[in-house]
Amino acid sequence: LTLNGVTKSVVLDAKLNQAGEHPMAKKPWAGFDATTQILRTDYNLGQFAPFVSDEVNIKISVEAMKADG
């Protein structure tokens, strides 16, 4: 993850929601949710502390389909 010019590795807690053939496109398809937590200060984003929490929860939802080709 890169924020504010700082790059760090993050671990995502991922969950497969569903996988199979997309009902309309008839192609392989999958849906995932993932979460992680970062510290703003790790990315030099500590402005307004302590009024804004240092801990930030990130939630990601993805639906992916196999590309043609």
mmCIF file of the N, C-alpha and C atoms, coordinates in Angstrom:
data_MODEL
# 
_entry.id   MODEL 
# 
loop_
_atom_site.group_PDB 
_atom_site.id 
_atom_site.type_symbol 
_atom_site.label_atom_id 
_atom_site.label_alt_id 
_atom_site.label_comp_id 
_atom_site.label_asym_id 
_atom_site.label_entity_id 
_atom_site.label_seq_id 
_atom_site.pdbx_PDB_ins_code 
_atom_site.Cartn_x 
_atom_site.Cartn_y 
_atom_site.Cartn_z 
_atom_site.occupancy 
_atom_site.B_iso_or_equiv 
_atom_site.pdbx_formal_charge 
_atom_site.auth_seq_id 
_atom_site.auth_comp_id 
_atom_site.auth_asym_id 
_atom_site.auth_atom_id 
_atom_site.pdbx_PDB_model_num 
ATOM 1   N N  . LEU A 1 1  ? 0.858   -1.174  0.000   1.00 0.00 ? 1  LEU A N  1 
ATOM 2   C CA . LEU A 1 1  ? 0.000   0.000   0.000   1.00 0.00 ? 1  LEU A CA 1 
ATOM 3   C C  . LEU A 1 1  ? 0.898   1.229   0.000   1.00 0.00 ? 1  LEU A C  1 
ATOM 4   N N  . THR A 1 2  ? 0.607   2.160   -0.872  1.00 0.00 ? 2  THR A N  1 
ATOM 5   C CA . THR A 1 2  ? 1.360   3.413   -0.917  1.00 0.00 ? 2  THR A CA 1 
ATOM 6   C C  . THR A 1 2  ? 0.425   4.573   -0.611  1.00 0.00 ? 2  THR A C  1 
ATOM 7   N N  . LEU A 1 3  ? 0.772   5.329   0.411   1.00 0.00 ? 3  LEU A N  1 
ATOM 8   C CA . LEU A 1 3  ? 0.038   6.537   0.789   1.00 0.00 ? 3  LEU A CA 1 
ATOM 9   C C  . LEU A 1 3  ? 1.047   7.629   1.088   1.00 0.00 ? 3  LEU A C  1 
ATOM 10  N N  . ASN A 1 4  ? 0.812   8.805   0.571   1.00 0.00 ? 4  ASN A N  1 
ATOM 11  C CA . ASN A 1 4  ? 1.651   9.957   0.894   1.00 0.00 ? 4  ASN A CA 1 
ATOM 12  C C  . ASN A 1 4  ? 3.125   9.694   0.572   1.00 0.00 ? 4  ASN A C  1 
ATOM 13  N N  . GLY A 1 5  ? 3.387   8.896   -0.472  1.00 0.00 ? 5  GLY A N  1 
ATOM 14  C CA . GLY A 1 5  ? 4.753   8.582   -0.878  1.00 0.00 ? 5  GLY A CA 1 
ATOM 15  C C  . GLY A 1 5  ? 5.440   7.516   -0.047  1.00 0.00 ? 5  GLY A C  1 
ATOM 16  N N  . VAL A 1 6  ? 4.735   6.900   0.897   1.00 0.00 ? 6  VAL A N  1 
ATOM 17  C CA . VAL A 1 6  ? 5.290   5.850   1.758   1.00 0.00 ? 6  VAL A CA 1 
ATOM 18  C C  . VAL A 1 6  ? 4.659   4.518   1.359   1.00 0.00 ? 6  VAL A C  1 
ATOM 19  N N  . THR A 1 7  ? 5.509   3.519   1.078   1.00 0.00 ? 7  THR A N  1 
ATOM 20  C CA . THR A 1 7  ? 5.027   2.196   0.683   1.00 0.00 ? 7  THR A CA 1 
ATOM 21  C C  . THR A 1 7  ? 5.317   1.192   1.783   1.00 0.00 ? 7  THR A C  1 
ATOM 22  N N  . LYS A 1 8  ? 4.288   0.455   2.179   1.00 0.00 ? 8  LYS A N  1 
ATOM 23  C CA . LYS A 1 8  ? 4.425   -0.592  3.199   1.00 0.00 ? 8  LYS A CA 1 
ATOM 24  C C  . LYS A 1 8  ? 3.573   -1.780  2.785   1.00 0.00 ? 8  LYS A C  1 
ATOM 25  N N  . SER A 1 9  ? 4.010   -2.966  3.184   1.00 0.00 ? 9  SER A N  1 
ATOM 26  C CA . SER A 1 9  ? 3.208   -4.166  2.965   1.00 0.00 ? 9  SER A CA 1 
ATOM 27  C C  . SER A 1 9  ? 2.080   -4.202  3.981   1.00 0.00 ? 9  SER A C  1 
ATOM 28  N N  . VAL A 1 10 ? 0.918   -4.663  3.540   1.00 0.00 ? 10 VAL A N  1 
ATOM 29  C CA . VAL A 1 10 ? -0.207  -4.871  4.452   1.00 0.00 ? 10 VAL A CA 1 
ATOM 30  C C  . VAL A 1 10 ? -0.734  -6.281  4.236   1.00 0.00 ? 10 VAL A C  1 
ATOM 31  N N  . VAL A 1 11 ? -1.306  -6.842  5.281   1.00 0.00 ? 11 VAL A N  1 
ATOM 32  C CA . VAL A 1 11 ? -1.912  -8.171  5.207   1.00 0.00 ? 11 VAL A CA 1 
ATOM 33  C C  . VAL A 1 11 ? -3.420  -7.977  5.157   1.00 0.00 ? 11 VAL A C  1 
ATOM 34  N N  . LEU A 1 12 ? -4.053  -8.564  4.145   1.00 0.00 ? 12 LEU A N  1 
ATOM 35  C CA . LEU A 1 12 ? -5.501  -8.477  4.008   1.00 0.00 ? 12 LEU A CA 1 
ATOM 36  C C  . LEU A 1 12 ? -6.142  -9.734  4.567   1.00 0.00 ? 12 LEU A C  1 
ATOM 37  N N  . ASP A 1 13 ? -7.175  -9.554  5.362   1.00 0.00 ? 13 ASP A N  1 
ATOM 38  C CA . ASP A 1 13 ? -7.995  -10.670 5.823   1.00 0.00 ? 13 ASP A CA 1 
ATOM 39  C C  . ASP A 1 13 ? -9.099  -10.812 4.781   1.00 0.00 ? 13 ASP A C  1 
ATOM 40  N N  . ALA A 1 14 ? -8.945  -11.777 3.870   1.00 0.00 ? 14 ALA A N  1 
ATOM 41  C CA . ALA A 1 14 ? -9.838  -11.902 2.717   1.00 0.00 ? 14 ALA A CA 1 
ATOM 42  C C  . ALA A 1 14 ? -10.827 -13.043 2.892   1.00 0.00 ? 14 ALA A C  1 
ATOM 43  N N  . LYS A 1 15 ? -12.017 -12.828 2.331   1.00 0.00 ? 15 LYS A N  1 
ATOM 44  C CA . LYS A 1 15 ? -13.079 -13.828 2.381   1.00 0.00 ? 15 LYS A CA 1 
ATOM 45  C C  . LYS A 1 15 ? -13.663 -13.972 0.982   1.00 0.00 ? 15 LYS A C  1 
ATOM 46  N N  . LEU A 1 16 ? -13.706 -15.200 0.483   1.00 0.00 ? 16 LEU A N  1 
ATOM 47  C CA . LEU A 1 16 ? -14.345 -15.478 -0.799  1.00 0.00 ? 16 LEU A CA 1 
ATOM 48  C C  . LEU A 1 16 ? -15.849 -15.528 -0.565  1.00 0.00 ? 16 LEU A C  1 
ATOM 49  N N  . ASN A 1 17 ? -16.581 -14.641 -1.211  1.00 0.00 ? 17 ASN A N  1 
ATOM 50  C CA . ASN A 1 17 ? -18.035 -14.611 -1.051  1.00 0.00 ? 17 ASN A CA 1 
ATOM 51  C C  . ASN A 1 17 ? -18.725 -15.604 -1.973  1.00 0.00 ? 17 ASN A C  1 
ATOM 52  N N  . GLN A 1 18 ? -18.277 -15.631 -3.214  1.00 0.00 ? 18 GLN A N  1 
ATOM 53  C CA . GLN A 1 18 ? -18.896 -16.526 -4.182  1.00 0.00 ? 18 GLN A CA 1 
ATOM 54  C C  . GLN A 1 18 ? -17.976 -16.652 -5.384  1.00 0.00 ? 18 GLN A C  1 
ATOM 55  N N  . ALA A 1 19 ? -17.985 -17.833 -6.001  1.00 0.00 ? 19 ALA A N  1 
ATOM 56  C CA . ALA A 1 19 ? -17.206 -18.061 -7.219  1.00 0.00 ? 19 ALA A CA 1 
ATOM 57  C C  . ALA A 1 19 ? -17.991 -19.015 -8.097  1.00 0.00 ? 19 ALA A C  1 
ATOM 58  N N  . GLY A 1 20 ? -17.836 -18.857 -9.386  1.00 0.00 ? 20 GLY A N  1 
ATOM 59  C CA . GLY A 1 20 ? -18.527 -19.731 -10.329 1.00 0.00 ? 20 GLY A CA 1 
ATOM 60  C C  . GLY A 1 20 ? -18.713 -19.018 -11.647 1.00 0.00 ? 20 GLY A C  1 
ATOM 61  N N  . GLU A 1 21 ? -19.693 -19.453 -12.406 1.00 0.00 ? 21 GLU A N  1 
ATOM 62  C CA . GLU A 1 21 ? -19.977 -18.837 -13.695 1.00 0.00 ? 21 GLU A CA 1 
ATOM 63  C C  . GLU A 1 21 ? -20.932 -17.663 -13.491 1.00 0.00 ? 21 GLU A C  1 
ATOM 64  N N  . HIS A 1 22 ? -20.576 -16.516 -14.078 1.00 0.00 ? 22 HIS A N  1 
ATOM 65  C CA . HIS A 1 22 ? -21.446 -15.351 -13.992 1.00 0.00 ? 22 HIS A CA 1 
ATOM 66  C C  . HIS A 1 22 ? -22.739 -15.654 -14.740 1.00 0.00 ? 22 HIS A C  1 
ATOM 67  N N  . PRO A 1 23 ? -23.906 -15.386 -14.141 1.00 0.00 ? 23 PRO A N  1 
ATOM 68  C CA . PRO A 1 23 ? -25.168 -15.795 -14.758 1.00 0.00 ? 23 PRO A CA 1 
ATOM 69  C C  . PRO A 1 23 ? -25.486 -15.114 -16.085 1.00 0.00 ? 23 PRO A C  1 
ATOM 70  N N  . MET A 1 24 ? -24.987 -13.893 -16.297 1.00 0.00 ? 24 MET A N  1 
ATOM 71  C CA . MET A 1 24 ? -25.289 -13.202 -17.551 1.00 0.00 ? 24 MET A CA 1 
ATOM 72  C C  . MET A 1 24 ? -24.142 -13.295 -18.546 1.00 0.00 ? 24 MET A C  1 
ATOM 73  N N  . ALA A 1 25 ? -22.914 -13.168 -18.085 1.00 0.00 ? 25 ALA A N  1 
ATOM 74  C CA . ALA A 1 25 ? -21.751 -13.156 -18.984 1.00 0.00 ? 25 ALA A CA 1 
ATOM 75  C C  . ALA A 1 25 ? -21.272 -14.557 -19.340 1.00 0.00 ? 25 ALA A C  1 
ATOM 76  N N  . LYS A 1 26 ? -21.661 -15.554 -18.539 1.00 0.00 ? 26 LYS A N  1 
ATOM 77  C CA . LYS A 1 26 ? -21.257 -16.952 -18.782 1.00 0.00 ? 26 LYS A CA 1 
ATOM 78  C C  . LYS A 1 26 ? -19.742 -17.119 -18.782 1.00 0.00 ? 26 LYS A C  1 
ATOM 79  N N  . LYS A 1 27 ? -19.058 -16.394 -17.885 1.00 0.00 ? 27 LYS A N  1 
ATOM 80  C CA . LYS A 1 27 ? -17.605 -16.486 -17.723 1.00 0.00 ? 27 LYS A CA 1 
ATOM 81  C C  . LYS A 1 27 ? -17.305 -16.765 -16.257 1.00 0.00 ? 27 LYS A C  1 
ATOM 82  N N  . PRO A 1 28 ? -16.097 -17.307 -15.968 1.00 0.00 ? 28 PRO A N  1 
ATOM 83  C CA . PRO A 1 28 ? -15.699 -17.483 -14.569 1.00 0.00 ? 28 PRO A CA 1 
ATOM 84  C C  . PRO A 1 28 ? -15.701 -16.132 -13.840 1.00 0.00 ? 28 PRO A C  1 
ATOM 85  N N  . TRP A 1 29 ? -16.207 -16.156 -12.614 1.00 0.00 ? 29 TRP A N  1 
ATOM 86  C CA . TRP A 1 29 ? -16.419 -14.931 -11.850 1.00 0.00 ? 29 TRP A CA 1 
ATOM 87  C C  . TRP A 1 29 ? -16.215 -15.229 -10.374 1.00 0.00 ? 29 TRP A C  1 
ATOM 88  N N  . ALA A 1 30 ? -15.767 -14.239 -9.606  1.00 0.00 ? 30 ALA A N  1 
ATOM 89  C CA . ALA A 1 30 ? -15.598 -14.417 -8.159  1.00 0.00 ? 30 ALA A CA 1 
ATOM 90  C C  . ALA A 1 30 ? -15.809 -13.083 -7.455  1.00 0.00 ? 30 ALA A C  1 
ATOM 91  N N  . GLY A 1 31 ? -16.289 -13.162 -6.221  1.00 0.00 ? 31 GLY A N  1 
ATOM 92  C CA . GLY A 1 31 ? -16.469 -11.974 -5.392  1.00 0.00 ? 31 GLY A CA 1 
ATOM 93  C C  . GLY A 1 31 ? -15.750 -12.155 -4.064  1.00 0.00 ? 31 GLY A C  1 
ATOM 94  N N  . PHE A 1 32 ? -15.028 -11.126 -3.634  1.00 0.00 ? 32 PHE A N  1 
ATOM 95  C CA . PHE A 1 32 ? -14.236 -11.166 -2.406  1.00 0.00 ? 32 PHE A CA 1 
ATOM 96  C C  . PHE A 1 32 ? -14.516 -9.928  -1.565  1.00 0.00 ? 32 PHE A C  1 
ATOM 97  N N  . ASP A 1 33 ? -14.366 -10.066 -0.254  1.00 0.00 ? 33 ASP A N  1 
ATOM 98  C CA . ASP A 1 33 ? -14.290 -8.939  0.672   1.00 0.00 ? 33 ASP A CA 1 
ATOM 99  C C  . ASP A 1 33 ? -12.969 -9.073  1.415   1.00 0.00 ? 33 ASP A C  1 
ATOM 100 N N  . ALA A 1 34 ? -12.338 -7.949  1.722   1.00 0.00 ? 34 ALA A N  1 
ATOM 101 C CA . ALA A 1 34 ? -11.077 -7.976  2.473   1.00 0.00 ? 34 ALA A CA 1 
ATOM 102 C C  . ALA A 1 34 ? -11.045 -6.783  3.421   1.00 0.00 ? 34 ALA A C  1 
ATOM 103 N N  . THR A 1 35 ? -10.363 -6.965  4.539   1.00 0.00 ? 35 THR A N  1 
ATOM 104 C CA . THR A 1 35 ? -10.203 -5.888  5.511   1.00 0.00 ? 35 THR A CA 1 
ATOM 105 C C  . THR A 1 35 ? -8.762  -5.858  6.000   1.00 0.00 ? 35 THR A C  1 
ATOM 106 N N  . THR A 1 36 ? -8.352  -4.696  6.453   1.00 0.00 ? 36 THR A N  1 
ATOM 107 C CA . THR A 1 36 ? -7.060  -4.532  7.105   1.00 0.00 ? 36 THR A CA 1 
ATOM 108 C C  . THR A 1 36 ? -7.124  -3.272  7.960   1.00 0.00 ? 36 THR A C  1 
ATOM 109 N N  . GLN A 1 37 ? -6.124  -3.064  8.760   1.00 0.00 ? 37 GLN A N  1 
ATOM 110 C CA . GLN A 1 37 ? -6.039  -1.859  9.587   1.00 0.00 ? 37 GLN A CA 1 
ATOM 111 C C  . GLN A 1 37 ? -4.635  -1.288  9.445   1.00 0.00 ? 37 GLN A C  1 
ATOM 112 N N  . ILE A 1 38 ? -4.549  0.012   9.272   1.00 0.00 ? 38 ILE A N  1 
ATOM 113 C CA . ILE A 1 38 ? -3.251  0.686   9.182   1.00 0.00 ? 38 ILE A CA 1 
ATOM 114 C C  . ILE A 1 38 ? -3.195  1.791   10.230  1.00 0.00 ? 38 ILE A C  1 
ATOM 115 N N  . LEU A 1 39 ? -1.990  2.275   10.459  1.00 0.00 ? 39 LEU A N  1 
ATOM 116 C CA . LEU A 1 39 ? -1.781  3.437   11.322  1.00 0.00 ? 39 LEU A CA 1 
ATOM 117 C C  . LEU A 1 39 ? -1.443  4.629   10.437  1.00 0.00 ? 39 LEU A C  1 
ATOM 118 N N  . ARG A 1 40 ? -2.149  5.726   10.628  1.00 0.00 ? 40 ARG A N  1 
ATOM 119 C CA . ARG A 1 40 ? -1.889  6.924   9.821   1.00 0.00 ? 40 ARG A CA 1 
ATOM 120 C C  . ARG A 1 40 ? -0.452  7.402   9.985   1.00 0.00 ? 40 ARG A C  1 
ATOM 121 N N  . THR A 1 41 ? 0.077   7.296   11.202  1.00 0.00 ? 41 THR A N  1 
ATOM 122 C CA . THR A 1 41 ? 1.438   7.778   11.447  1.00 0.00 ? 41 THR A CA 1 
ATOM 123 C C  . THR A 1 41 ? 2.484   6.975   10.688  1.00 0.00 ? 41 THR A C  1 
ATOM 124 N N  . ASP A 1 42 ? 2.192   5.706   10.329  1.00 0.00 ? 42 ASP A N  1 
ATOM 125 C CA . ASP A 1 42 ? 3.129   4.912   9.524   1.00 0.00 ? 42 ASP A CA 1 
ATOM 126 C C  . ASP A 1 42 ? 3.324   5.512   8.135   1.00 0.00 ? 42 ASP A C  1 
ATOM 127 N N  . TYR A 1 43 ? 2.380   6.337   7.698   1.00 0.00 ? 43 TYR A N  1 
ATOM 128 C CA . TYR A 1 43 ? 2.417   6.933   6.361   1.00 0.00 ? 43 TYR A CA 1 
ATOM 129 C C  . TYR A 1 43 ? 2.565   8.456   6.432   1.00 0.00 ? 43 TYR A C  1 
ATOM 130 N N  . ASN A 1 44 ? 3.083   8.939   7.561   1.00 0.00 ? 44 ASN A N  1 
ATOM 131 C CA . ASN A 1 44 ? 3.288   10.381  7.776   1.00 0.00 ? 44 ASN A CA 1 
ATOM 132 C C  . ASN A 1 44 ? 1.987   11.167  7.606   1.00 0.00 ? 44 ASN A C  1 
ATOM 133 N N  . LEU A 1 45 ? 0.893   10.589  8.106   1.00 0.00 ? 45 LEU A N  1 
ATOM 134 C CA . LEU A 1 45 ? -0.414  11.233  8.032   1.00 0.00 ? 45 LEU A CA 1 
ATOM 135 C C  . LEU A 1 45 ? -0.970  11.478  9.433   1.00 0.00 ? 45 LEU A C  1 
ATOM 136 N N  . GLY A 1 46 ? -0.136  11.918  10.348  1.00 0.00 ? 46 GLY A N  1 
ATOM 137 C CA . GLY A 1 46 ? -0.538  12.079  11.738  1.00 0.00 ? 46 GLY A CA 1 
ATOM 138 C C  . GLY A 1 46 ? -1.175  13.409  12.074  1.00 0.00 ? 46 GLY A C  1 
ATOM 139 N N  . GLN A 1 47 ? -1.462  14.230  11.074  1.00 0.00 ? 47 GLN A N  1 
ATOM 140 C CA . GLN A 1 47 ? -2.045  15.543  11.333  1.00 0.00 ? 47 GLN A CA 1 
ATOM 141 C C  . GLN A 1 47 ? -3.388  15.407  12.055  1.00 0.00 ? 47 GLN A C  1 
ATOM 142 N N  . PHE A 1 48 ? -3.667  16.331  12.926  1.00 0.00 ? 48 PHE A N  1 
ATOM 143 C CA . PHE A 1 48 ? -4.899  16.431  13.722  1.00 0.00 ? 48 PHE A CA 1 
ATOM 144 C C  . PHE A 1 48 ? -4.990  15.394  14.834  1.00 0.00 ? 48 PHE A C  1 
ATOM 145 N N  . ALA A 1 49 ? -3.915  14.650  15.104  1.00 0.00 ? 49 ALA A N  1 
ATOM 146 C CA . ALA A 1 49 ? -3.905  13.741  16.262  1.00 0.00 ? 49 ALA A CA 1 
ATOM 147 C C  . ALA A 1 49 ? -3.877  14.605  17.513  1.00 0.00 ? 49 ALA A C  1 
ATOM 148 N N  . PRO A 1 50 ? -4.519  14.265  18.571  1.00 0.00 ? 50 PRO A N  1 
ATOM 149 C CA . PRO A 1 50 ? -5.274  13.037  18.830  1.00 0.00 ? 50 PRO A CA 1 
ATOM 150 C C  . PRO A 1 50 ? -6.759  13.147  18.489  1.00 0.00 ? 50 PRO A C  1 
ATOM 151 N N  . PHE A 1 51 ? -7.167  14.185  17.780  1.00 0.00 ? 51 PHE A N  1 
ATOM 152 C CA . PHE A 1 51 ? -8.590  14.364  17.473  1.00 0.00 ? 51 PHE A CA 1 
ATOM 153 C C  . PHE A 1 51 ? -9.070  13.412  16.384  1.00 0.00 ? 51 PHE A C  1 
ATOM 154 N N  . VAL A 1 52 ? -8.157  12.947  15.550  1.00 0.00 ? 52 VAL A N  1 
ATOM 155 C CA . VAL A 1 52 ? -8.462  11.945  14.526  1.00 0.00 ? 52 VAL A CA 1 
ATOM 156 C C  . VAL A 1 52 ? -7.666  10.701  14.883  1.00 0.00 ? 52 VAL A C  1 
ATOM 157 N N  . SER A 1 53 ? -8.316  9.563   14.921  1.00 0.00 ? 53 SER A N  1 
ATOM 158 C CA . SER A 1 53 ? -7.664  8.313   15.327  1.00 0.00 ? 53 SER A CA 1 
ATOM 159 C C  . SER A 1 53 ? -6.473  7.981   14.436  1.00 0.00 ? 53 SER A C  1 
ATOM 160 N N  . ASP A 1 54 ? -5.445  7.409   15.036  1.00 0.00 ? 54 ASP A N  1 
ATOM 161 C CA . ASP A 1 54 ? -4.288  6.933   14.274  1.00 0.00 ? 54 ASP A CA 1 
ATOM 162 C C  . ASP A 1 54 ? -4.639  5.655   13.518  1.00 0.00 ? 54 ASP A C  1 
ATOM 163 N N  . GLU A 1 55 ? -5.537  4.858   14.075  1.00 0.00 ? 55 GLU A N  1 
ATOM 164 C CA . GLU A 1 55 ? -5.933  3.594   13.442  1.00 0.00 ? 55 GLU A CA 1 
ATOM 165 C C  . GLU A 1 55 ? -7.016  3.840   12.397  1.00 0.00 ? 55 GLU A C  1 
ATOM 166 N N  . VAL A 1 56 ? -6.810  3.279   11.210  1.00 0.00 ? 56 VAL A N  1 
ATOM 167 C CA . VAL A 1 56 ? -7.781  3.400   10.121  1.00 0.00 ? 56 VAL A CA 1 
ATOM 168 C C  . VAL A 1 56 ? -8.125  2.000   9.641   1.00 0.00 ? 56 VAL A C  1 
ATOM 169 N N  . ASN A 1 57 ? -9.416  1.683   9.630   1.00 0.00 ? 57 ASN A N  1 
ATOM 170 C CA . ASN A 1 57 ? -9.882  0.400   9.103   1.00 0.00 ? 57 ASN A CA 1 
ATOM 171 C C  . ASN A 1 57 ? -10.175 0.558   7.619   1.00 0.00 ? 57 ASN A C  1 
ATOM 172 N N  . ILE A 1 58 ? -9.687  -0.397  6.829   1.00 0.00 ? 58 ILE A N  1 
ATOM 173 C CA . ILE A 1 58 ? -9.896  -0.380  5.381   1.00 0.00 ? 58 ILE A CA 1 
ATOM 174 C C  . ILE A 1 58 ? -10.718 -1.601  5.006   1.00 0.00 ? 58 ILE A C  1 
ATOM 175 N N  . LYS A 1 59 ? -11.780 -1.363  4.239   1.00 0.00 ? 59 LYS A N  1 
ATOM 176 C CA . LYS A 1 59 ? -12.634 -2.444  3.746   1.00 0.00 ? 59 LYS A CA 1 
ATOM 177 C C  . LYS A 1 59 ? -12.645 -2.394  2.224   1.00 0.00 ? 59 LYS A C  1 
ATOM 178 N N  . ILE A 1 60 ? -12.446 -3.563  1.595   1.00 0.00 ? 60 ILE A N  1 
ATOM 179 C CA . ILE A 1 60 ? -12.383 -3.665  0.140   1.00 0.00 ? 60 ILE A CA 1 
ATOM 180 C C  . ILE A 1 60 ? -13.368 -4.729  -0.309  1.00 0.00 ? 60 ILE A C  1 
ATOM 181 N N  . SER A 1 61 ? -14.166 -4.410  -1.323  1.00 0.00 ? 61 SER A N  1 
ATOM 182 C CA . SER A 1 61 ? -15.048 -5.396  -1.947  1.00 0.00 ? 61 SER A CA 1 
ATOM 183 C C  . SER A 1 61 ? -14.701 -5.457  -3.427  1.00 0.00 ? 61 SER A C  1 
ATOM 184 N N  . VAL A 1 62 ? -14.535 -6.684  -3.953  1.00 0.00 ? 62 VAL A N  1 
ATOM 185 C CA . VAL A 1 62 ? -14.116 -6.872  -5.340  1.00 0.00 ? 62 VAL A CA 1 
ATOM 186 C C  . VAL A 1 62 ? -14.984 -7.930  -5.992  1.00 0.00 ? 62 VAL A C  1 
ATOM 187 N N  . GLU A 1 63 ? -15.407 -7.650  -7.217  1.00 0.00 ? 63 GLU A N  1 
ATOM 188 C CA . GLU A 1 63 ? -15.988 -8.665  -8.085  1.00 0.00 ? 63 GLU A CA 1 
ATOM 189 C C  . GLU A 1 63 ? -15.104 -8.718  -9.318  1.00 0.00 ? 63 GLU A C  1 
ATOM 190 N N  . ALA A 1 64 ? -14.665 -9.918  -9.677  1.00 0.00 ? 64 ALA A N  1 
ATOM 191 C CA . ALA A 1 64 ? -13.738 -10.068 -10.793 1.00 0.00 ? 64 ALA A CA 1 
ATOM 192 C C  . ALA A 1 64 ? -14.252 -11.126 -11.757 1.00 0.00 ? 64 ALA A C  1 
ATOM 193 N N  . MET A 1 65 ? -14.038 -10.865 -13.047 1.00 0.00 ? 65 MET A N  1 
ATOM 194 C CA . MET A 1 65 ? -14.453 -11.794 -14.087 1.00 0.00 ? 65 MET A CA 1 
ATOM 195 C C  . MET A 1 65 ? -13.268 -12.038 -15.014 1.00 0.00 ? 65 MET A C  1 
ATOM 196 N N  . LYS A 1 66 ? -13.136 -13.258 -15.495 1.00 0.00 ? 66 LYS A N  1 
ATOM 197 C CA . LYS A 1 66 ? -12.041 -13.597 -16.397 1.00 0.00 ? 66 LYS A CA 1 
ATOM 198 C C  . LYS A 1 66 ? -12.144 -12.760 -17.668 1.00 0.00 ? 66 LYS A C  1 
ATOM 199 N N  . ALA A 1 67 ? -11.015 -12.173 -18.063 1.00 0.00 ? 67 ALA A N  1 
ATOM 200 C CA . ALA A 1 67 ? -10.972 -11.340 -19.264 1.00 0.00 ? 67 ALA A CA 1 
ATOM 201 C C  . ALA A 1 67 ? -10.974 -12.206 -20.517 1.00 0.00 ? 67 ALA A C  1 
ATOM 202 N N  . ASP A 1 68 ? -11.459 -11.642 -21.594 1.00 0.00 ? 68 ASP A N  1 
ATOM 203 C CA . ASP A 1 68 ? -11.401 -12.331 -22.889 1.00 0.00 ? 68 ASP A CA 1 
ATOM 204 C C  . ASP A 1 68 ? -9.961  -12.344 -23.382 1.00 0.00 ? 68 ASP A C  1 
ATOM 205 N N  . GLY A 1 69 ? -9.619  -13.408 -24.091 1.00 0.00 ? 69 GLY A N  1 
ATOM 206 C CA . GLY A 1 69 ? -8.315  -13.429 -24.728 1.00 0.00 ? 69 GLY A CA 1 
ATOM 207 C C  . GLY A 1 69 ? -7.395  -14.443 -24.251 1.00 0.00 ? 69 GLY A C  1 
# 
